[in-house]
Amino acid sequence: MISSLSQSAVTGIQRGLQQATNAASNIATANRDISLPDLADFIVDLKLGQKQVEASAKVLQTDDQLRGSLLDILA
C-alpha cells in the first residue's frame, strides 16, 4: 500500500520531471533569435524542475525511513 505521503512524493517527482523535460525541449528547439530573458526563463524552469525532483525524492526517502522506524518499534 502506498501512503499519501509517498504518493505526493511520486507526484512531485513526475511533475518536476515533466517541467524539466519541457524546459529542456524549449532550450533545444530555441532558435538563435531568442531573447536572453526568454532563454533565462527556460533555464530557470529547468532548475526548478530539478529542485522539485530533488525535494520530492527527499520526501520519499523520509517516508521510507519513517516506515522503517515504525516497523522497528512494532517488532
Distance bins in CASP14 RR format, pairs under 12 A and 6 or more apart:
PFRMAT RR
TARGET T0000
AUTHOR 0000-0000-0000
RMODE 2
METHOD distances of the structure
MODEL  1
1 7 0 0 0 0 0 1 0 0 0 0 0
1 67 0 0 0 0 0 1 0 0 0 0 0
2 8 0 0 0 0 1 0 0 0 0 0 0
2 9 0 0 0 0 1 0 0 0 0 0 0
2 10 1 0 0 1 0 0 0 0 0 0 0
2 11 0 0 0 0 0 1 0 0 0 0 0
2 60 0 0 0 0 0 1 0 0 0 0 0
2 63 0 0 0 0 1 0 0 0 0 0 0
2 64 0 0 0 0 0 1 0 0 0 0 0
2 67 0 0 0 0 0 1 0 0 0 0 0
3 9 0 0 0 0 1 0 0 0 0 0 0
3 10 0 0 0 0 0 1 0 0 0 0 0
3 59 0 0 0 0 0 1 0 0 0 0 0
3 60 0 0 0 0 0 1 0 0 0 0 0
3 62 0 0 0 0 0 1 0 0 0 0 0
3 63 1 0 0 1 0 0 0 0 0 0 0
3 64 0 0 0 0 0 1 0 0 0 0 0
3 66 0 0 0 0 1 0 0 0 0 0 0
3 67 1 0 0 1 0 0 0 0 0 0 0
3 70 0 0 0 0 0 1 0 0 0 0 0
4 10 0 0 0 0 0 1 0 0 0 0 0
4 11 0 0 0 0 0 1 0 0 0 0 0
4 59 0 0 0 0 0 1 0 0 0 0 0
4 63 0 0 0 0 1 0 0 0 0 0 0
5 11 0 0 0 0 0 1 0 0 0 0 0
5 12 0 0 0 0 0 1 0 0 0 0 0
5 56 0 0 0 0 0 1 0 0 0 0 0
5 58 0 0 0 0 0 1 0 0 0 0 0
5 59 1 0 0 1 0 0 0 0 0 0 0
5 60 0 0 0 0 1 0 0 0 0 0 0
5 61 0 0 0 0 0 1 0 0 0 0 0
5 62 0 0 0 0 1 0 0 0 0 0 0
5 63 1 0 1 0 0 0 0 0 0 0 0
5 64 0 0 0 0 1 0 0 0 0 0 0
5 65 0 0 0 0 0 1 0 0 0 0 0
5 66 0 0 0 0 1 0 0 0 0 0 0
5 67 0 0 0 0 1 0 0 0 0 0 0
6 12 0 0 0 0 0 1 0 0 0 0 0
6 13 0 0 0 0 0 1 0 0 0 0 0
6 56 0 0 0 0 0 1 0 0 0 0 0
6 57 0 0 0 0 0 1 0 0 0 0 0
6 59 0 0 0 0 1 0 0 0 0 0 0
6 60 1 0 0 1 0 0 0 0 0 0 0
6 61 0 0 0 0 0 1 0 0 0 0 0
6 62 0 0 0 0 0 1 0 0 0 0 0
6 63 1 0 1 0 0 0 0 0 0 0 0
6 64 0 0 0 0 1 0 0 0 0 0 0
6 65 0 0 0 0 0 1 0 0 0 0 0
6 66 0 0 0 0 0 1 0 0 0 0 0
6 67 0 0 0 0 1 0 0 0 0 0 0
7 13 0 0 0 0 0 1 0 0 0 0 0
7 14 0 0 0 0 0 1 0 0 0 0 0
7 56 0 0 0 0 0 1 0 0 0 0 0
7 59 0 0 0 0 0 1 0 0 0 0 0
7 60 0 0 0 0 1 0 0 0 0 0 0
7 63 0 0 0 0 1 0 0 0 0 0 0
8 14 0 0 0 0 0 1 0 0 0 0 0
8 15 0 0 0 0 0 1 0 0 0 0 0
8 52 0 0 0 0 0 1 0 0 0 0 0
8 55 0 0 0 0 0 1 0 0 0 0 0
8 56 1 0 0 1 0 0 0 0 0 0 0
8 59 1 0 0 1 0 0 0 0 0 0 0
8 60 0 0 0 0 1 0 0 0 0 0 0
8 62 0 0 0 0 0 1 0 0 0 0 0
8 63 0 0 0 0 1 0 0 0 0 0 0
9 15 0 0 0 0 0 1 0 0 0 0 0
9 16 0 0 0 0 0 1 0 0 0 0 0
9 52 0 0 0 0 0 1 0 0 0 0 0
9 53 0 0 0 0 0 1 0 0 0 0 0
9 54 0 0 0 0 0 1 0 0 0 0 0
9 55 0 0 0 0 1 0 0 0 0 0 0
9 56 1 0 1 0 0 0 0 0 0 0 0
9 57 1 0 0 1 0 0 0 0 0 0 0
9 58 0 0 0 0 1 0 0 0 0 0 0
9 59 1 0 1 0 0 0 0 0 0 0 0
9 60 1 1 0 0 0 0 0 0 0 0 0
9 61 0 0 0 0 1 0 0 0 0 0 0
9 62 0 0 0 0 1 0 0 0 0 0 0
9 63 1 0 0 1 0 0 0 0 0 0 0
9 64 0 0 0 0 1 0 0 0 0 0 0
9 66 0 0 0 0 0 1 0 0 0 0 0
10 16 0 0 0 0 0 1 0 0 0 0 0
10 17 0 0 0 0 0 1 0 0 0 0 0
10 53 0 0 0 0 0 1 0 0 0 0 0
10 56 1 0 0 1 0 0 0 0 0 0 0
10 57 0 0 0 0 1 0 0 0 0 0 0
10 59 0 0 0 0 1 0 0 0 0 0 0
10 60 1 0 0 1 0 0 0 0 0 0 0
10 63 0 0 0 0 0 1 0 0 0 0 0
11 17 0 0 0 0 0 1 0 0 0 0 0
11 18 0 0 0 0 0 1 0 0 0 0 0
11 52 0 0 0 0 0 1 0 0 0 0 0
11 53 0 0 0 0 0 1 0 0 0 0 0
11 56 1 0 0 1 0 0 0 0 0 0 0
11 59 0 0 0 0 0 1 0 0 0 0 0
11 60 0 0 0 0 0 1 0 0 0 0 0
12 18 0 0 0 0 1 0 0 0 0 0 0
12 19 0 0 0 0 1 0 0 0 0 0 0
12 20 0 0 0 0 0 1 0 0 0 0 0
12 48 0 0 0 0 0 1 0 0 0 0 0
12 49 0 0 0 0 1 0 0 0 0 0 0
12 51 0 0 0 0 0 1 0 0 0 0 0
12 52 1 0 0 1 0 0 0 0 0 0 0
12 53 1 0 0 1 0 0 0 0 0 0 0
12 54 0 0 0 0 0 1 0 0 0 0 0
12 55 0 0 0 0 1 0 0 0 0 0 0
12 56 1 0 1 0 0 0 0 0 0 0 0
12 57 0 0 0 0 1 0 0 0 0 0 0
12 58 0 0 0 0 0 1 0 0 0 0 0
12 59 0 0 0 0 1 0 0 0 0 0 0
12 60 0 0 0 0 1 0 0 0 0 0 0
13 19 0 0 0 0 0 1 0 0 0 0 0
13 20 0 0 0 0 0 1 0 0 0 0 0
13 49 0 0 0 0 1 0 0 0 0 0 0
13 50 0 0 0 0 0 1 0 0 0 0 0
13 51 0 0 0 0 0 1 0 0 0 0 0
13 52 1 0 0 1 0 0 0 0 0 0 0
13 53 1 0 1 0 0 0 0 0 0 0 0
13 54 0 0 0 0 1 0 0 0 0 0 0
13 55 0 0 0 0 1 0 0 0 0 0 0
13 56 1 0 1 0 0 0 0 0 0 0 0
13 57 1 0 0 1 0 0 0 0 0 0 0
13 58 0 0 0 0 0 1 0 0 0 0 0
13 59 0 0 0 0 1 0 0 0 0 0 0
13 60 1 0 0 1 0 0 0 0 0 0 0
13 61 0 0 0 0 0 1 0 0 0 0 0
14 20 0 0 0 0 0 1 0 0 0 0 0
14 21 0 0 0 0 0 1 0 0 0 0 0
14 49 0 0 0 0 0 1 0 0 0 0 0
14 52 0 0 0 0 1 0 0 0 0 0 0
14 53 0 0 0 0 1 0 0 0 0 0 0
14 56 0 0 0 0 1 0 0 0 0 0 0
14 57 0 0 0 0 0 1 0 0 0 0 0
14 60 0 0 0 0 0 1 0 0 0 0 0
15 21 0 0 0 0 0 1 0 0 0 0 0
15 22 0 0 0 0 0 1 0 0 0 0 0
15 48 0 0 0 0 0 1 0 0 0 0 0
15 49 1 0 0 1 0 0 0 0 0 0 0
15 51 0 0 0 0 0 1 0 0 0 0 0
15 52 1 0 0 1 0 0 0 0 0 0 0
15 53 0 0 0 0 1 0 0 0 0 0 0
15 55 0 0 0 0 0 1 0 0 0 0 0
15 56 0 0 0 0 1 0 0 0 0 0 0
16 22 0 0 0 0 1 0 0 0 0 0 0
16 23 0 0 0 0 1 0 0 0 0 0 0
16 24 0 0 0 0 0 1 0 0 0 0 0
16 45 0 0 0 0 1 0 0 0 0 0 0
16 46 0 0 0 0 0 1 0 0 0 0 0
16 47 0 0 0 0 0 1 0 0 0 0 0
16 48 1 0 0 1 0 0 0 0 0 0 0
16 49 1 0 1 0 0 0 0 0 0 0 0
16 50 1 0 0 1 0 0 0 0 0 0 0
16 51 0 0 0 0 1 0 0 0 0 0 0
16 52 1 0 1 0 0 0 0 0 0 0 0
16 53 1 0 1 0 0 0 0 0 0 0 0
16 54 0 0 0 0 1 0 0 0 0 0 0
16 55 0 0 0 0 1 0 0 0 0 0 0
16 56 1 0 0 1 0 0 0 0 0 0 0
16 57 0 0 0 0 0 1 0 0 0 0 0
17 23 0 0 0 0 0 1 0 0 0 0 0
17 24 0 0 0 0 0 1 0 0 0 0 0
17 46 0 0 0 0 0 1 0 0 0 0 0
17 48 0 0 0 0 0 1 0 0 0 0 0
17 49 1 0 0 1 0 0 0 0 0 0 0
17 50 0 0 0 0 1 0 0 0 0 0 0
17 52 0 0 0 0 1 0 0 0 0 0 0
17 53 1 0 0 1 0 0 0 0 0 0 0
17 54 0 0 0 0 0 1 0 0 0 0 0
17 56 0 0 0 0 1 0 0 0 0 0 0
17 57 0 0 0 0 0 1 0 0 0 0 0
18 24 0 0 0 0 0 1 0 0 0 0 0
18 25 0 0 0 0 0 1 0 0 0 0 0
18 45 0 0 0 0 0 1 0 0 0 0 0
18 46 0 0 0 0 0 1 0 0 0 0 0
18 48 0 0 0 0 0 1 0 0 0 0 0
18 49 0 0 0 0 1 0 0 0 0 0 0
18 52 0 0 0 0 1 0 0 0 0 0 0
18 53 0 0 0 0 0 1 0 0 0 0 0
19 25 0 0 0 0 0 1 0 0 0 0 0
19 26 0 0 0 0 0 1 0 0 0 0 0
19 42 0 0 0 0 0 1 0 0 0 0 0
19 44 0 0 0 0 0 1 0 0 0 0 0
19 45 1 0 0 1 0 0 0 0 0 0 0
19 46 1 0 0 1 0 0 0 0 0 0 0
19 47 0 0 0 0 1 0 0 0 0 0 0
19 48 1 0 0 1 0 0 0 0 0 0 0
19 49 1 0 1 0 0 0 0 0 0 0 0
19 50 0 0 0 0 1 0 0 0 0 0 0
19 51 0 0 0 0 1 0 0 0 0 0 0
19 52 1 0 0 1 0 0 0 0 0 0 0
19 53 0 0 0 0 1 0 0 0 0 0 0
19 56 0 0 0 0 0 1 0 0 0 0 0
20 26 0 0 0 0 0 1 0 0 0 0 0
20 27 0 0 0 0 0 1 0 0 0 0 0
20 42 0 0 0 0 0 1 0 0 0 0 0
20 43 0 0 0 0 0 1 0 0 0 0 0
20 44 0 0 0 0 0 1 0 0 0 0 0
20 45 1 0 0 1 0 0 0 0 0 0 0
20 46 1 0 1 0 0 0 0 0 0 0 0
20 47 0 0 0 0 1 0 0 0 0 0 0
20 48 0 0 0 0 1 0 0 0 0 0 0
20 49 1 0 1 0 0 0 0 0 0 0 0
20 50 1 0 1 0 0 0 0 0 0 0 0
20 51 0 0 0 0 1 0 0 0 0 0 0
20 52 0 0 0 0 1 0 0 0 0 0 0
20 53 1 0 0 1 0 0 0 0 0 0 0
20 54 0 0 0 0 0 1 0 0 0 0 0
21 27 0 0 0 0 0 1 0 0 0 0 0
21 28 0 0 0 0 0 1 0 0 0 0 0
21 42 0 0 0 0 0 1 0 0 0 0 0
21 45 0 0 0 0 0 1 0 0 0 0 0
21 46 0 0 0 0 1 0 0 0 0 0 0
21 49 0 0 0 0 1 0 0 0 0 0 0
21 50 0 0 0 0 0 1 0 0 0 0 0
21 53 0 0 0 0 0 1 0 0 0 0 0
22 28 0 0 0 0 0 1 0 0 0 0 0
22 29 0 0 0 0 0 1 0 0 0 0 0
22 41 0 0 0 0 0 1 0 0 0 0 0
22 42 0 0 0 0 1 0 0 0 0 0 0
22 45 1 0 0 1 0 0 0 0 0 0 0
22 46 0 0 0 0 1 0 0 0 0 0 0
22 48 0 0 0 0 0 1 0 0 0 0 0
22 49 0 0 0 0 1 0 0 0 0 0 0
23 29 0 0 0 0 0 1 0 0 0 0 0
23 30 0 0 0 0 0 1 0 0 0 0 0
23 38 0 0 0 0 0 1 0 0 0 0 0
23 39 0 0 0 0 0 1 0 0 0 0 0
23 40 0 0 0 0 0 1 0 0 0 0 0
23 41 0 0 0 0 1 0 0 0 0 0 0
23 42 1 0 1 0 0 0 0 0 0 0 0
23 43 1 0 0 1 0 0 0 0 0 0 0
23 44 0 0 0 0 1 0 0 0 0 0 0
23 45 1 1 0 0 0 0 0 0 0 0 0
23 46 1 1 0 0 0 0 0 0 0 0 0
23 47 0 0 0 0 1 0 0 0 0 0 0
23 48 0 0 0 0 1 0 0 0 0 0 0
23 49 1 0 0 1 0 0 0 0 0 0 0
23 50 0 0 0 0 1 0 0 0 0 0 0
23 52 0 0 0 0 0 1 0 0 0 0 0
24 30 0 0 0 0 0 1 0 0 0 0 0
24 42 0 0 0 0 1 0 0 0 0 0 0
24 43 0 0 0 0 1 0 0 0 0 0 0
24 45 0 0 0 0 1 0 0 0 0 0 0
24 46 1 0 0 1 0 0 0 0 0 0 0
24 47 0 0 0 0 0 1 0 0 0 0 0
24 49 0 0 0 0 1 0 0 0 0 0 0
24 50 0 0 0 0 0 1 0 0 0 0 0
25 42 0 0 0 0 1 0 0 0 0 0 0
25 45 0 0 0 0 0 1 0 0 0 0 0
25 46 0 0 0 0 0 1 0 0 0 0 0
26 34 0 0 0 0 1 0 0 0 0 0 0
26 38 0 0 0 0 1 0 0 0 0 0 0
26 39 0 0 0 0 1 0 0 0 0 0 0
26 40 0 0 0 0 0 1 0 0 0 0 0
26 41 0 0 0 0 1 0 0 0 0 0 0
26 42 1 0 1 0 0 0 0 0 0 0 0
26 43 0 0 0 0 1 0 0 0 0 0 0
26 44 0 0 0 0 0 1 0 0 0 0 0
26 45 1 0 0 1 0 0 0 0 0 0 0
26 46 0 0 0 0 1 0 0 0 0 0 0
27 34 0 0 0 0 1 0 0 0 0 0 0
27 38 0 0 0 0 0 1 0 0 0 0 0
27 39 1 0 0 1 0 0 0 0 0 0 0
27 40 0 0 0 0 0 1 0 0 0 0 0
27 41 0 0 0 0 0 1 0 0 0 0 0
27 42 1 0 1 0 0 0 0 0 0 0 0
27 43 1 0 0 1 0 0 0 0 0 0 0
27 44 0 0 0 0 0 1 0 0 0 0 0
27 45 0 0 0 0 1 0 0 0 0 0 0
27 46 1 0 0 1 0 0 0 0 0 0 0
27 47 0 0 0 0 0 1 0 0 0 0 0
28 34 0 0 0 0 0 1 0 0 0 0 0
28 39 0 0 0 0 0 1 0 0 0 0 0
28 42 0 0 0 0 1 0 0 0 0 0 0
28 46 0 0 0 0 0 1 0 0 0 0 0
29 39 0 0 0 0 0 1 0 0 0 0 0
29 42 0 0 0 0 1 0 0 0 0 0 0
30 36 0 0 0 0 0 1 0 0 0 0 0
30 38 1 0 0 1 0 0 0 0 0 0 0
30 39 1 0 0 1 0 0 0 0 0 0 0
30 40 0 0 0 0 0 1 0 0 0 0 0
30 41 0 0 0 0 0 1 0 0 0 0 0
30 42 1 0 0 1 0 0 0 0 0 0 0
30 43 0 0 0 0 0 1 0 0 0 0 0
31 38 0 0 0 0 0 1 0 0 0 0 0
31 39 0 0 0 0 0 1 0 0 0 0 0
32 39 0 0 0 0 0 1 0 0 0 0 0
33 39 0 0 0 0 0 1 0 0 0 0 0
34 40 0 0 0 0 0 1 0 0 0 0 0
34 41 0 0 0 0 0 1 0 0 0 0 0
34 42 0 0 0 0 1 0 0 0 0 0 0
34 43 0 0 0 0 0 1 0 0 0 0 0
35 41 0 0 0 0 1 0 0 0 0 0 0
35 42 0 0 0 0 0 1 0 0 0 0 0
36 42 0 0 0 0 0 1 0 0 0 0 0
36 43 0 0 0 0 0 1 0 0 0 0 0
37 43 0 0 0 0 0 1 0 0 0 0 0
37 44 0 0 0 0 0 1 0 0 0 0 0
38 44 0 0 0 0 0 1 0 0 0 0 0
38 45 0 0 0 0 0 1 0 0 0 0 0
39 45 0 0 0 0 0 1 0 0 0 0 0
39 46 0 0 0 0 0 1 0 0 0 0 0
40 46 0 0 0 0 0 1 0 0 0 0 0
40 47 0 0 0 0 0 1 0 0 0 0 0
41 47 0 0 0 0 0 1 0 0 0 0 0
41 48 0 0 0 0 0 1 0 0 0 0 0
42 48 0 0 0 0 0 1 0 0 0 0 0
42 49 0 0 0 0 0 1 0 0 0 0 0
43 49 0 0 0 0 0 1 0 0 0 0 0
43 50 0 0 0 0 0 1 0 0 0 0 0
44 50 0 0 0 0 0 1 0 0 0 0 0
44 51 0 0 0 0 0 1 0 0 0 0 0
45 51 0 0 0 0 0 1 0 0 0 0 0
45 52 0 0 0 0 0 1 0 0 0 0 0
46 52 0 0 0 0 0 1 0 0 0 0 0
46 53 0 0 0 0 0 1 0 0 0 0 0
47 53 0 0 0 0 0 1 0 0 0 0 0
47 54 0 0 0 0 0 1 0 0 0 0 0
48 54 0 0 0 0 0 1 0 0 0 0 0
48 55 0 0 0 0 0 1 0 0 0 0 0
49 55 0 0 0 0 1 0 0 0 0 0 0
49 56 0 0 0 0 1 0 0 0 0 0 0
49 57 0 0 0 0 0 1 0 0 0 0 0
50 56 0 0 0 0 0 1 0 0 0 0 0
50 57 0 0 0 0 0 1 0 0 0 0 0
51 57 0 0 0 0 0 1 0 0 0 0 0
51 58 0 0 0 0 0 1 0 0 0 0 0
52 58 0 0 0 0 0 1 0 0 0 0 0
52 59 0 0 0 0 0 1 0 0 0 0 0
53 59 0 0 0 0 0 1 0 0 0 0 0
53 60 0 0 0 0 0 1 0 0 0 0 0
54 60 0 0 0 0 0 1 0 0 0 0 0
54 61 0 0 0 0 0 1 0 0 0 0 0
55 61 0 0 0 0 0 1 0 0 0 0 0
55 62 0 0 0 0 0 1 0 0 0 0 0
56 62 0 0 0 0 0 1 0 0 0 0 0
56 63 0 0 0 0 0 1 0 0 0 0 0
57 63 0 0 0 0 0 1 0 0 0 0 0
57 64 0 0 0 0 0 1 0 0 0 0 0
58 64 0 0 0 0 0 1 0 0 0 0 0
58 65 0 0 0 0 0 1 0 0 0 0 0
59 65 0 0 0 0 0 1 0 0 0 0 0
59 66 0 0 0 0 0 1 0 0 0 0 0
60 66 0 0 0 0 0 1 0 0 0 0 0
60 67 0 0 0 0 0 1 0 0 0 0 0
61 67 0 0 0 0 0 1 0 0 0 0 0
61 68 0 0 0 0 0 1 0 0 0 0 0
62 68 0 0 0 0 0 1 0 0 0 0 0
62 69 0 0 0 0 0 1 0 0 0 0 0
63 69 0 0 0 0 0 1 0 0 0 0 0
63 70 0 0 0 0 0 1 0 0 0 0 0
64 70 0 0 0 0 0 1 0 0 0 0 0
64 71 0 0 0 0 0 1 0 0 0 0 0
65 71 0 0 0 0 0 1 0 0 0 0 0
65 72 0 0 0 0 0 1 0 0 0 0 0
66 72 0 0 0 0 0 1 0 0 0 0 0
66 73 0 0 0 0 0 1 0 0 0 0 0
67 73 0 0 0 0 0 1 0 0 0 0 0
67 74 0 0 0 0 0 1 0 0 0 0 0
68 74 0 0 0 0 1 0 0 0 0 0 0
68 75 0 0 0 0 1 0 0 0 0 0 0
69 75 0 0 0 0 0 1 0 0 0 0 0
END
